[in-house]
Amino acid sequence: MTAKTILATVTALLIATGTAAANEWKFDLENRSAANVTSFRTQENGVWSDNWLDEIILPGDTFEMDFGTNEGECTVRTRIDFTDGTYVDANIDYCNMTTITVRNKDVVWK
C-alpha cells in the first residue's frame, strides 16, 4: 500500500467512527426531584439491567449518560430509583431525546 492509500483508509475509518459515535444514545439525566437518584435501569425481555449509574445523582444535578450504542429498540422501559425508596418508570424513546428529567412522581424527556 502506498502512503496515500493508507491515509485515505485511515481517514475513512475516522469519519465512519465519528458518524457512529454521534448517533449513539447519549443524553443528560437531570434530577429535579427532592431525593437522590440511586439507580437507572432498563428492561429487556422482562428483565431489569444492572444499574447504569456509577454515582448517586443529587437533587438539582445533571449526569451525562452514554449507552455506547444506538442499536436495538428505540423505546425502552426505564426505572429510576430514589434514596427514599420510591421510583419512577416509563417507556422512554431514546432515539428522539437528549434529556431525561426525573421529578418526584414522574419522568419526562425531550
Jmol script that loads the backbone (N, CA, C; Angstrom):
load data "model"
ATOM      1  N   MET A   1       0.833  -1.188   0.000  1.00  0.00           N
ATOM      2  CA  MET A   1       0.000   0.000   0.000  1.00  0.00           C
ATOM      3  C   MET A   1       0.870   1.241   0.000  1.00  0.00           C
ATOM      4  N   THR A   2       0.420   2.218  -0.688  1.00  0.00           N
ATOM      5  CA  THR A   2       1.141   3.480  -0.697  1.00  0.00           C
ATOM      6  C   THR A   2       0.699   4.320   0.493  1.00  0.00           C
ATOM      7  N   ALA A   3       1.471   5.333   0.814  1.00  0.00           N
ATOM      8  CA  ALA A   3       1.134   6.224   1.927  1.00  0.00           C
ATOM      9  C   ALA A   3      -0.199   6.916   1.664  1.00  0.00           C
ATOM     10  N   LYS A   4      -0.473   7.237   0.419  1.00  0.00           N
ATOM     11  CA  LYS A   4      -1.726   7.911   0.058  1.00  0.00           C
ATOM     12  C   LYS A   4      -2.919   6.978   0.308  1.00  0.00           C
ATOM     13  N   THR A   5      -2.783   5.698  -0.026  1.00  0.00           N
ATOM     14  CA  THR A   5      -3.846   4.725   0.189  1.00  0.00           C
ATOM     15  C   THR A   5      -4.085   4.517   1.680  1.00  0.00           C
ATOM     16  N   ILE A   6      -3.023   4.414   2.445  1.00  0.00           N
ATOM     17  CA  ILE A   6      -3.150   4.229   3.898  1.00  0.00           C
ATOM     18  C   ILE A   6      -3.839   5.441   4.513  1.00  0.00           C
ATOM     19  N   LEU A   7      -3.437   6.636   4.120  1.00  0.00           N
ATOM     20  CA  LEU A   7      -4.050   7.849   4.643  1.00  0.00           C
ATOM     21  C   LEU A   7      -5.535   7.895   4.306  1.00  0.00           C
ATOM     22  N   ALA A   8      -5.898   7.535   3.097  1.00  0.00           N
ATOM     23  CA  ALA A   8      -7.306   7.524   2.690  1.00  0.00           C
ATOM     24  C   ALA A   8      -8.106   6.514   3.504  1.00  0.00           C
ATOM     25  N   THR A   9      -7.529   5.359   3.769  1.00  0.00           N
ATOM     26  CA  THR A   9      -8.197   4.325   4.560  1.00  0.00           C
ATOM     27  C   THR A   9      -8.406   4.791   6.000  1.00  0.00           C
ATOM     28  N   VAL A  10      -7.361   5.349   6.602  1.00  0.00           N
ATOM     29  CA  VAL A  10      -7.463   5.842   7.984  1.00  0.00           C
ATOM     30  C   VAL A  10      -8.488   6.965   8.069  1.00  0.00           C
ATOM     31  N   THR A  11      -8.489   7.872   7.118  1.00  0.00           N
ATOM     32  CA  THR A  11      -9.450   8.970   7.103  1.00  0.00           C
ATOM     33  C   THR A  11     -10.876   8.439   7.010  1.00  0.00           C
ATOM     34  N   ALA A  12     -11.100   7.467   6.152  1.00  0.00           N
ATOM     35  CA  ALA A  12     -12.441   6.877   6.009  1.00  0.00           C
ATOM     36  C   ALA A  12     -12.880   6.222   7.316  1.00  0.00           C
ATOM     37  N   LEU A  13     -11.969   5.536   7.990  1.00  0.00           N
ATOM     38  CA  LEU A  13     -12.301   4.906   9.269  1.00  0.00           C
ATOM     39  C   LEU A  13     -12.628   5.945  10.331  1.00  0.00           C
ATOM     40  N   LEU A  14     -11.864   7.012  10.379  1.00  0.00           N
ATOM     41  CA  LEU A  14     -12.133   8.061  11.357  1.00  0.00           C
ATOM     42  C   LEU A  14     -13.481   8.726  11.106  1.00  0.00           C
ATOM     43  N   ILE A  15     -13.805   8.969   9.867  1.00  0.00           N
ATOM     44  CA  ILE A  15     -15.095   9.571   9.529  1.00  0.00           C
ATOM     45  C   ILE A  15     -16.222   8.627   9.909  1.00  0.00           C
ATOM     46  N   ALA A  16     -16.087   7.360   9.596  1.00  0.00           N
ATOM     47  CA  ALA A  16     -17.119   6.373   9.934  1.00  0.00           C
ATOM     48  C   ALA A  16     -17.279   6.261  11.444  1.00  0.00           C
ATOM     49  N   THR A  17     -16.187   6.247  12.181  1.00  0.00           N
ATOM     50  CA  THR A  17     -16.245   6.163  13.637  1.00  0.00           C
ATOM     51  C   THR A  17     -16.895   7.398  14.218  1.00  0.00           C
ATOM     52  N   GLY A  18     -16.560   8.557  13.707  1.00  0.00           N
ATOM     53  CA  GLY A  18     -17.155   9.799  14.183  1.00  0.00           C
ATOM     54  C   GLY A  18     -18.647   9.833  13.943  1.00  0.00           C
ATOM     55  N   THR A  19     -19.090   9.338  12.805  1.00  0.00           N
ATOM     56  CA  THR A  19     -20.509   9.299  12.495  1.00  0.00           C
ATOM     57  C   THR A  19     -21.231   8.337  13.420  1.00  0.00           C
ATOM     58  N   ALA A  20     -20.677   7.194  13.653  1.00  0.00           N
ATOM     59  CA  ALA A  20     -21.312   6.225  14.535  1.00  0.00           C
ATOM     60  C   ALA A  20     -21.395   6.764  15.955  1.00  0.00           C
ATOM     61  N   ALA A  21     -20.336   7.398  16.424  1.00  0.00           N
ATOM     62  CA  ALA A  21     -20.334   7.918  17.786  1.00  0.00           C
ATOM     63  C   ALA A  21     -21.374   9.020  17.956  1.00  0.00           C
ATOM     64  N   ALA A  22     -21.580   9.822  16.933  1.00  0.00           N
ATOM     65  CA  ALA A  22     -22.549  10.902  17.019  1.00  0.00           C
ATOM     66  C   ALA A  22     -23.966  10.373  17.130  1.00  0.00           C
ATOM     67  N   ASN A  23     -24.215   9.161  16.668  1.00  0.00           N
ATOM     68  CA  ASN A  23     -25.553   8.599  16.691  1.00  0.00           C
ATOM     69  C   ASN A  23     -25.827   7.733  17.913  1.00  0.00           C
ATOM     70  N   GLU A  24     -24.847   7.561  18.798  1.00  0.00           N
ATOM     71  CA  GLU A  24     -25.066   6.742  19.981  1.00  0.00           C
ATOM     72  C   GLU A  24     -26.061   7.426  20.904  1.00  0.00           C
ATOM     73  N   TRP A  25     -26.693   6.633  21.750  1.00  0.00           N
ATOM     74  CA  TRP A  25     -27.673   7.167  22.688  1.00  0.00           C
ATOM     75  C   TRP A  25     -26.955   7.826  23.850  1.00  0.00           C
ATOM     76  N   LYS A  26     -26.645   9.103  23.686  1.00  0.00           N
ATOM     77  CA  LYS A  26     -26.044   9.923  24.727  1.00  0.00           C
ATOM     78  C   LYS A  26     -27.098  10.934  25.150  1.00  0.00           C
ATOM     79  N   PHE A  27     -27.191  11.158  26.451  1.00  0.00           N
ATOM     80  CA  PHE A  27     -28.200  12.084  26.938  1.00  0.00           C
ATOM     81  C   PHE A  27     -27.835  12.546  28.340  1.00  0.00           C
ATOM     82  N   ASP A  28     -28.524  13.592  28.786  1.00  0.00           N
ATOM     83  CA  ASP A  28     -28.354  14.093  30.141  1.00  0.00           C
ATOM     84  C   ASP A  28     -29.489  13.573  30.998  1.00  0.00           C
ATOM     85  N   LEU A  29     -29.167  13.169  32.215  1.00  0.00           N
ATOM     86  CA  LEU A  29     -30.157  12.768  33.206  1.00  0.00           C
ATOM     87  C   LEU A  29     -30.186  13.856  34.267  1.00  0.00           C
ATOM     88  N   GLU A  30     -31.290  14.584  34.319  1.00  0.00           N
ATOM     89  CA  GLU A  30     -31.450  15.681  35.273  1.00  0.00           C
ATOM     90  C   GLU A  30     -32.294  15.217  36.457  1.00  0.00           C
ATOM     91  N   ASN A  31     -31.805  15.458  37.652  1.00  0.00           N
ATOM     92  CA  ASN A  31     -32.574  15.126  38.851  1.00  0.00           C
ATOM     93  C   ASN A  31     -33.268  16.387  39.355  1.00  0.00           C
ATOM     94  N   ARG A  32     -34.555  16.493  39.085  1.00  0.00           N
ATOM     95  CA  ARG A  32     -35.360  17.622  39.549  1.00  0.00           C
ATOM     96  C   ARG A  32     -36.329  17.162  40.643  1.00  0.00           C
ATOM     97  N   SER A  33     -35.956  16.098  41.334  1.00  0.00           N
ATOM     98  CA  SER A  33     -36.775  15.580  42.434  1.00  0.00           C
ATOM     99  C   SER A  33     -36.210  16.086  43.762  1.00  0.00           C
ATOM    100  N   ALA A  34     -36.871  15.711  44.853  1.00  0.00           N
ATOM    101  CA  ALA A  34     -36.420  16.097  46.189  1.00  0.00           C
ATOM    102  C   ALA A  34     -35.464  15.070  46.791  1.00  0.00           C
ATOM    103  N   ALA A  35     -35.282  13.926  46.139  1.00  0.00           N
ATOM    104  CA  ALA A  35     -34.434  12.854  46.675  1.00  0.00           C
ATOM    105  C   ALA A  35     -33.260  12.564  45.739  1.00  0.00           C
ATOM    106  N   ASN A  36     -32.253  11.883  46.267  1.00  0.00           N
ATOM    107  CA  ASN A  36     -31.121  11.450  45.443  1.00  0.00           C
ATOM    108  C   ASN A  36     -31.555  10.317  44.526  1.00  0.00           C
ATOM    109  N   VAL A  37     -31.051  10.309  43.300  1.00  0.00           N
ATOM    110  CA  VAL A  37     -31.267   9.188  42.379  1.00  0.00           C
ATOM    111  C   VAL A  37     -30.162   8.175  42.646  1.00  0.00           C
ATOM    112  N   THR A  38     -30.568   6.931  42.899  1.00  0.00           N
ATOM    113  CA  THR A  38     -29.578   5.900  43.225  1.00  0.00           C
ATOM    114  C   THR A  38     -29.353   4.888  42.108  1.00  0.00           C
ATOM    115  N   SER A  39     -30.366   4.700  41.240  1.00  0.00           N
ATOM    116  CA  SER A  39     -30.160   3.742  40.153  1.00  0.00           C
ATOM    117  C   SER A  39     -30.979   4.108  38.929  1.00  0.00           C
ATOM    118  N   PHE A  40     -30.481   3.650  37.798  1.00  0.00           N
ATOM    119  CA  PHE A  40     -31.099   3.859  36.493  1.00  0.00           C
ATOM    120  C   PHE A  40     -31.000   2.523  35.783  1.00  0.00           C
ATOM    121  N   ARG A  41     -32.145   1.880  35.550  1.00  0.00           N
ATOM    122  CA  ARG A  41     -32.154   0.537  34.954  1.00  0.00           C
ATOM    123  C   ARG A  41     -33.065   0.503  33.736  1.00  0.00           C
ATOM    124  N   THR A  42     -32.699  -0.309  32.775  1.00  0.00           N
ATOM    125  CA  THR A  42     -33.530  -0.517  31.594  1.00  0.00           C
ATOM    126  C   THR A  42     -33.979  -1.972  31.573  1.00  0.00           C
ATOM    127  N   GLN A  43     -35.086  -2.200  30.891  1.00  0.00           N
ATOM    128  CA  GLN A  43     -35.652  -3.538  30.868  1.00  0.00           C
ATOM    129  C   GLN A  43     -35.592  -4.129  29.461  1.00  0.00           C
ATOM    130  N   GLU A  44     -35.169  -5.385  29.394  1.00  0.00           N
ATOM    131  CA  GLU A  44     -35.151  -6.106  28.132  1.00  0.00           C
ATOM    132  C   GLU A  44     -35.686  -7.509  28.382  1.00  0.00           C
ATOM    133  N   ASN A  45     -36.676  -7.897  27.594  1.00  0.00           N
ATOM    134  CA  ASN A  45     -37.303  -9.221  27.737  1.00  0.00           C
ATOM    135  C   ASN A  45     -37.784  -9.475  29.165  1.00  0.00           C
ATOM    136  N   GLY A  46     -38.325  -8.436  29.804  1.00  0.00           N
ATOM    137  CA  GLY A  46     -38.880  -8.572  31.145  1.00  0.00           C
ATOM    138  C   GLY A  46     -37.866  -8.587  32.272  1.00  0.00           C
ATOM    139  N   VAL A  47     -36.580  -8.389  31.962  1.00  0.00           N
ATOM    140  CA  VAL A  47     -35.529  -8.435  32.973  1.00  0.00           C
ATOM    141  C   VAL A  47     -34.875  -7.056  33.078  1.00  0.00           C
ATOM    142  N   TRP A  48     -34.735  -6.552  34.318  1.00  0.00           N
ATOM    143  CA  TRP A  48     -34.081  -5.265  34.533  1.00  0.00           C
ATOM    144  C   TRP A  48     -32.566  -5.412  34.442  1.00  0.00           C
ATOM    145  N   SER A  49     -31.932  -4.425  33.849  1.00  0.00           N
ATOM    146  CA  SER A  49     -30.471  -4.399  33.714  1.00  0.00           C
ATOM    147  C   SER A  49     -29.823  -4.102  35.065  1.00  0.00           C
ATOM    148  N   ASP A  50     -28.508  -4.210  35.080  1.00  0.00           N
ATOM    149  CA  ASP A  50     -27.740  -3.701  36.213  1.00  0.00           C
ATOM    150  C   ASP A  50     -27.886  -2.186  36.225  1.00  0.00           C
ATOM    151  N   ASN A  51     -27.504  -1.567  37.312  1.00  0.00           N
ATOM    152  CA  ASN A  51     -27.561  -0.124  37.452  1.00  0.00           C
ATOM    153  C   ASN A  51     -26.582   0.535  36.476  1.00  0.00           C
ATOM    154  N   TRP A  52     -27.069   1.454  35.639  1.00  0.00           N
ATOM    155  CA  TRP A  52     -26.219   2.166  34.684  1.00  0.00           C
ATOM    156  C   TRP A  52     -25.400   3.267  35.353  1.00  0.00           C
ATOM    157  N   LEU A  53     -25.776   3.660  36.567  1.00  0.00           N
ATOM    158  CA  LEU A  53     -25.086   4.761  37.248  1.00  0.00           C
ATOM    159  C   LEU A  53     -23.910   4.255  38.059  1.00  0.00           C
ATOM    160  N   ASP A  54     -22.855   5.058  38.096  1.00  0.00           N
ATOM    161  CA  ASP A  54     -21.725   4.719  38.948  1.00  0.00           C
ATOM    162  C   ASP A  54     -21.598   5.702  40.107  1.00  0.00           C
ATOM    163  N   GLU A  55     -22.608   6.566  40.244  1.00  0.00           N
ATOM    164  CA  GLU A  55     -22.640   7.502  41.359  1.00  0.00           C
ATOM    165  C   GLU A  55     -24.080   7.926  41.628  1.00  0.00           C
ATOM    166  N   ILE A  56     -24.306   8.479  42.813  1.00  0.00           N
ATOM    167  CA  ILE A  56     -25.626   8.995  43.180  1.00  0.00           C
ATOM    168  C   ILE A  56     -25.775  10.380  42.567  1.00  0.00           C
ATOM    169  N   ILE A  57     -26.972  10.678  42.079  1.00  0.00           N
ATOM    170  CA  ILE A  57     -27.233  11.988  41.481  1.00  0.00           C
ATOM    171  C   ILE A  57     -28.076  12.795  42.468  1.00  0.00           C
ATOM    172  N   LEU A  58     -27.507  13.870  42.957  1.00  0.00           N
ATOM    173  CA  LEU A  58     -28.166  14.720  43.945  1.00  0.00           C
ATOM    174  C   LEU A  58     -29.262  15.570  43.291  1.00  0.00           C
ATOM    175  N   PRO A  59     -30.257  15.995  44.072  1.00  0.00           N
ATOM    176  CA  PRO A  59     -31.283  16.893  43.534  1.00  0.00           C
ATOM    177  C   PRO A  59     -30.633  18.153  42.932  1.00  0.00           C
ATOM    178  N   GLY A  60     -31.064  18.508  41.736  1.00  0.00           N
ATOM    179  CA  GLY A  60     -30.516  19.670  41.044  1.00  0.00           C
ATOM    180  C   GLY A  60     -29.334  19.358  40.148  1.00  0.00           C
ATOM    181  N   ASP A  61     -28.749  18.174  40.270  1.00  0.00           N
ATOM    182  CA  ASP A  61     -27.581  17.810  39.462  1.00  0.00           C
ATOM    183  C   ASP A  61     -27.993  17.150  38.147  1.00  0.00           C
ATOM    184  N   THR A  62     -27.081  17.203  37.188  1.00  0.00           N
ATOM    185  CA  THR A  62     -27.257  16.559  35.892  1.00  0.00           C
ATOM    186  C   THR A  62     -26.097  15.601  35.681  1.00  0.00           C
ATOM    187  N   PHE A  63     -26.410  14.422  35.155  1.00  0.00           N
ATOM    188  CA  PHE A  63     -25.413  13.382  34.926  1.00  0.00           C
ATOM    189  C   PHE A  63     -25.442  13.022  33.447  1.00  0.00           C
ATOM    190  N   GLU A  64     -24.278  13.051  32.790  1.00  0.00           N
ATOM    191  CA  GLU A  64     -24.199  12.691  31.368  1.00  0.00           C
ATOM    192  C   GLU A  64     -24.145  11.176  31.239  1.00  0.00           C
ATOM    193  N   MET A  65     -25.046  10.635  30.420  1.00  0.00           N
ATOM    194  CA  MET A  65     -25.108   9.188  30.232  1.00  0.00           C
ATOM    195  C   MET A  65     -24.835   8.825  28.779  1.00  0.00           C
ATOM    196  N   ASP A  66     -24.311   7.632  28.582  1.00  0.00           N
ATOM    197  CA  ASP A  66     -23.976   7.149  27.250  1.00  0.00           C
ATOM    198  C   ASP A  66     -24.131   5.637  27.241  1.00  0.00           C
ATOM    199  N   PHE A  67     -25.089   5.127  26.446  1.00  0.00           N
ATOM    200  CA  PHE A  67     -25.287   3.687  26.340  1.00  0.00           C
ATOM    201  C   PHE A  67     -24.210   3.039  25.481  1.00  0.00           C
ATOM    202  N   GLY A  68     -23.442   3.840  24.744  1.00  0.00           N
ATOM    203  CA  GLY A  68     -22.363   3.291  23.930  1.00  0.00           C
ATOM    204  C   GLY A  68     -22.837   2.616  22.660  1.00  0.00           C
ATOM    205  N   THR A  69     -24.111   2.737  22.345  1.00  0.00           N
ATOM    206  CA  THR A  69     -24.667   2.132  21.137  1.00  0.00           C
ATOM    207  C   THR A  69     -25.944   2.872  20.764  1.00  0.00           C
ATOM    208  N   ASN A  70     -26.398   2.643  19.572  1.00  0.00           N
ATOM    209  CA  ASN A  70     -27.714   3.137  19.157  1.00  0.00           C
ATOM    210  C   ASN A  70     -28.509   1.988  18.551  1.00  0.00           C
ATOM    211  N   GLU A  71     -28.078   0.773  18.831  1.00  0.00           N
ATOM    212  CA  GLU A  71     -28.746  -0.404  18.285  1.00  0.00           C
ATOM    213  C   GLU A  71     -29.829  -0.889  19.229  1.00  0.00           C
ATOM    214  N   GLY A  72     -30.857  -1.477  18.666  1.00  0.00           N
ATOM    215  CA  GLY A  72     -31.948  -2.012  19.463  1.00  0.00           C
ATOM    216  C   GLY A  72     -33.199  -1.171  19.317  1.00  0.00           C
ATOM    217  N   GLU A  73     -34.187  -1.537  20.087  1.00  0.00           N
ATOM    218  CA  GLU A  73     -35.458  -0.821  20.063  1.00  0.00           C
ATOM    219  C   GLU A  73     -35.263   0.595  20.605  1.00  0.00           C
ATOM    220  N   CYS A  74     -35.949   1.566  19.997  1.00  0.00           N
ATOM    221  CA  CYS A  74     -35.861   2.944  20.469  1.00  0.00           C
ATOM    222  C   CYS A  74     -36.552   3.118  21.811  1.00  0.00           C
ATOM    223  N   THR A  75     -37.712   2.520  21.967  1.00  0.00           N
ATOM    224  CA  THR A  75     -38.489   2.683  23.188  1.00  0.00           C
ATOM    225  C   THR A  75     -38.142   1.564  24.161  1.00  0.00           C
ATOM    226  N   VAL A  76     -37.655   1.969  25.337  1.00  0.00           N
ATOM    227  CA  VAL A  76     -37.171   1.015  26.327  1.00  0.00           C
ATOM    228  C   VAL A  76     -37.786   1.360  27.688  1.00  0.00           C
ATOM    229  N   ARG A  77     -38.330   0.363  28.362  1.00  0.00           N
ATOM    230  CA  ARG A  77     -38.851   0.558  29.711  1.00  0.00           C
ATOM    231  C   ARG A  77     -37.678   0.908  30.609  1.00  0.00           C
ATOM    232  N   THR A  78     -37.818   1.993  31.383  1.00  0.00           N
ATOM    233  CA  THR A  78     -36.734   2.507  32.205  1.00  0.00           C
ATOM    234  C   THR A  78     -37.251   2.767  33.615  1.00  0.00           C
ATOM    235  N   ARG A  79     -36.461   2.388  34.606  1.00  0.00           N
ATOM    236  CA  ARG A  79     -36.823   2.593  36.011  1.00  0.00           C
ATOM    237  C   ARG A  79     -35.706   3.375  36.695  1.00  0.00           C
ATOM    238  N   ILE A  80     -36.118   4.409  37.448  1.00  0.00           N
ATOM    239  CA  ILE A  80     -35.176   5.253  38.170  1.00  0.00           C
ATOM    240  C   ILE A  80     -35.571   5.227  39.646  1.00  0.00           C
ATOM    241  N   ASP A  81     -34.626   4.811  40.512  1.00  0.00           N
ATOM    242  CA  ASP A  81     -34.889   4.666  41.943  1.00  0.00           C
ATOM    243  C   ASP A  81     -34.297   5.828  42.736  1.00  0.00           C
ATOM    244  N   PHE A  82     -34.969   6.139  43.862  1.00  0.00           N
ATOM    245  CA  PHE A  82     -34.544   7.224  44.746  1.00  0.00           C
ATOM    246  C   PHE A  82     -34.136   6.683  46.116  1.00  0.00           C
ATOM    247  N   THR A  83     -33.386   7.488  46.862  1.00  0.00           N
ATOM    248  CA  THR A  83     -32.942   7.091  48.201  1.00  0.00           C
ATOM    249  C   THR A  83     -34.091   6.923  49.177  1.00  0.00           C
ATOM    250  N   ASP A  84     -35.236   7.533  48.918  1.00  0.00           N
ATOM    251  CA  ASP A  84     -36.368   7.416  49.848  1.00  0.00           C
ATOM    252  C   ASP A  84     -37.195   6.149  49.603  1.00  0.00           C
ATOM    253  N   GLY A  85     -36.731   5.275  48.704  1.00  0.00           N
ATOM    254  CA  GLY A  85     -37.416   4.016  48.439  1.00  0.00           C
ATOM    255  C   GLY A  85     -38.452   4.078  47.334  1.00  0.00           C
ATOM    256  N   THR A  86     -38.712   5.259  46.795  1.00  0.00           N
ATOM    257  CA  THR A  86     -39.668   5.386  45.693  1.00  0.00           C
ATOM    258  C   THR A  86     -38.935   5.261  44.364  1.00  0.00           C
ATOM    259  N   TYR A  87     -39.709   5.151  43.297  1.00  0.00           N
ATOM    260  CA  TYR A  87     -39.126   5.084  41.960  1.00  0.00           C
ATOM    261  C   TYR A  87     -40.133   5.619  40.943  1.00  0.00           C
ATOM    262  N   VAL A  88     -39.640   5.924  39.767  1.00  0.00           N
ATOM    263  CA  VAL A  88     -40.475   6.267  38.620  1.00  0.00           C
ATOM    264  C   VAL A  88     -40.061   5.356  37.481  1.00  0.00           C
ATOM    265  N   ASP A  89     -41.009   5.021  36.613  1.00  0.00           N
ATOM    266  CA  ASP A  89     -40.638   4.249  35.428  1.00  0.00           C
ATOM    267  C   ASP A  89     -41.541   4.646  34.280  1.00  0.00           C
ATOM    268  N   ALA A  90     -41.006   4.472  33.075  1.00  0.00           N
ATOM    269  CA  ALA A  90     -41.715   4.870  31.867  1.00  0.00           C
ATOM    270  C   ALA A  90     -41.085   4.190  30.663  1.00  0.00           C
ATOM    271  N   ASN A  91     -41.837   4.153  29.568  1.00  0.00           N
ATOM    272  CA  ASN A  91     -41.304   3.711  28.276  1.00  0.00           C
ATOM    273  C   ASN A  91     -40.706   4.929  27.599  1.00  0.00           C
ATOM    274  N   ILE A  92     -39.382   5.010  27.546  1.00  0.00           N
ATOM    275  CA  ILE A  92     -38.686   6.188  27.028  1.00  0.00           C
ATOM    276  C   ILE A  92     -38.187   5.912  25.618  1.00  0.00           C
ATOM    277  N   ASP A  93     -38.408   6.876  24.726  1.00  0.00           N
ATOM    278  CA  ASP A  93     -37.940   6.791  23.340  1.00  0.00           C
ATOM    279  C   ASP A  93     -36.547   7.401  23.258  1.00  0.00           C
ATOM    280  N   TYR A  94     -35.523   6.563  23.302  1.00  0.00           N
ATOM    281  CA  TYR A  94     -34.141   7.025  23.310  1.00  0.00           C
ATOM    282  C   TYR A  94     -33.666   7.560  21.961  1.00  0.00           C
ATOM    283  N   CYS A  95     -34.376   7.256  20.891  1.00  0.00           N
ATOM    284  CA  CYS A  95     -33.978   7.736  19.570  1.00  0.00           C
ATOM    285  C   CYS A  95     -34.341   9.198  19.361  1.00  0.00           C
ATOM    286  N   ASN A  96     -35.268   9.698  20.131  1.00  0.00           N
ATOM    287  CA  ASN A  96     -35.789  11.045  19.889  1.00  0.00           C
ATOM    288  C   ASN A  96     -35.730  11.931  21.120  1.00  0.00           C
ATOM    289  N   MET A  97     -34.639  11.877  21.875  1.00  0.00           N
ATOM    290  CA  MET A  97     -34.499  12.743  23.038  1.00  0.00           C
ATOM    291  C   MET A  97     -33.038  13.003  23.336  1.00  0.00           C
ATOM    292  N   THR A  98     -32.804  14.068  24.105  1.00  0.00           N
ATOM    293  CA  THR A  98     -31.451  14.406  24.529  1.00  0.00           C
ATOM    294  C   THR A  98     -31.350  14.588  26.039  1.00  0.00           C
ATOM    295  N   THR A  99     -32.512  14.730  26.706  1.00  0.00           N
ATOM    296  CA  THR A  99     -32.520  14.950  28.143  1.00  0.00           C
ATOM    297  C   THR A  99     -33.665  14.176  28.788  1.00  0.00           C
ATOM    298  N   ILE A 100     -33.355  13.475  29.869  1.00  0.00           N
ATOM    299  CA  ILE A 100     -34.370  12.844  30.712  1.00  0.00           C
ATOM    300  C   ILE A 100     -34.393  13.631  32.012  1.00  0.00           C
ATOM    301  N   THR A 101     -35.578  14.102  32.389  1.00  0.00           N
ATOM    302  CA  THR A 101     -35.733  14.843  33.638  1.00  0.00           C
ATOM    303  C   THR A 101     -36.566  14.012  34.603  1.00  0.00           C
ATOM    304  N   VAL A 102     -35.979  13.729  35.773  1.00  0.00           N
ATOM    305  CA  VAL A 102     -36.644  12.947  36.803  1.00  0.00           C
ATOM    306  C   VAL A 102     -37.237  13.930  37.803  1.00  0.00           C
ATOM    307  N   ARG A 103     -38.541  13.757  38.059  1.00  0.00           N
ATOM    308  CA  ARG A 103     -39.212  14.598  39.045  1.00  0.00           C
ATOM    309  C   ARG A 103     -39.724  13.700  40.165  1.00  0.00           C
ATOM    310  N   ASN A 104     -40.364  14.271  41.176  1.00  0.00           N
ATOM    311  CA  ASN A 104     -40.786  13.496  42.352  1.00  0.00           C
ATOM    312  C   ASN A 104     -41.679  12.316  42.007  1.00  0.00           C
ATOM    313  N   LYS A 105     -42.599  12.495  41.076  1.00  0.00           N
ATOM    314  CA  LYS A 105     -43.576  11.437  40.811  1.00  0.00           C
ATOM    315  C   LYS A 105     -43.595  10.972  39.364  1.00  0.00           C
ATOM    316  N   ASP A 106     -42.716  11.517  38.514  1.00  0.00           N
ATOM    317  CA  ASP A 106     -42.705  11.101  37.122  1.00  0.00           C
ATOM    318  C   ASP A 106     -41.364  11.391  36.469  1.00  0.00           C
ATOM    319  N   VAL A 107     -41.278  11.007  35.212  1.00  0.00           N
ATOM    320  CA  VAL A 107     -40.080  11.248  34.418  1.00  0.00           C
ATOM    321  C   VAL A 107     -40.549  11.740  33.044  1.00  0.00           C
ATOM    322  N   VAL A 108     -39.862  12.767  32.532  1.00  0.00           N
ATOM    323  CA  VAL A 108     -40.188  13.306  31.203  1.00  0.00           C
ATOM    324  C   VAL A 108     -38.908  13.389  30.398  1.00  0.00           C
ATOM    325  N   TRP A 109     -39.026  13.441  29.090  1.00  0.00           N
ATOM    326  CA  TRP A 109     -37.851  13.529  28.227  1.00  0.00           C
ATOM    327  C   TRP A 109     -38.157  14.418  27.046  1.00  0.00           C
ATOM    328  N   LYS A 110     -37.089  14.993  26.500  1.00  0.00           N
ATOM    329  CA  LYS A 110     -37.212  15.876  25.331  1.00  0.00           C
ATOM    330  C   LYS A 110     -35.986  15.755  24.471  1.00  0.00           C
TER     331      LYS A 110
END
end "model"
wireframe off; spacefill off
backbone 0.3
color backbone group
